[in-house]
Amino acid sequence: MVLVGNKVDKEDERTVSFEEGEKFAKELNILFVESSGKENKNVQEAFYMLTEDVINKIKNERTSTVGVNLINSNEIKKKKCC
């Protein structure tokens, strides 16, 4: 999970500081980023962070799993259509 502090373009209306958001995310053991859709700030980055975190967790599970045969995506043959 990623905690996203949104609307950072409205600094004068801020009710939660960066530090508070970061601390809360650490307590929950999740990622934290601040963003602004209006200014296109850290919107894609939030998704990249989440994706990277998921990939890393999958890799860690694969290396810690014993007795499971893992399939490389390159080994999967694509079926031809019609």
Number of C-alpha atoms within 10 A of each C-alpha: 14 16 18 18 17 17 16 17 16 10 9 7 9 13 8 9 11 15 9 11 17 19 13 15 18 13 9 12 11 14 17 21 18 19 20 16 13 12 11 10 16 17 17 11 13 19 12 12 17 17 13 12 16 13 12 12 12 12 12 11 11 13 11 10 11 8 6 9 8 9 8 7 7 7 7 8 7 7 6 5 4 3
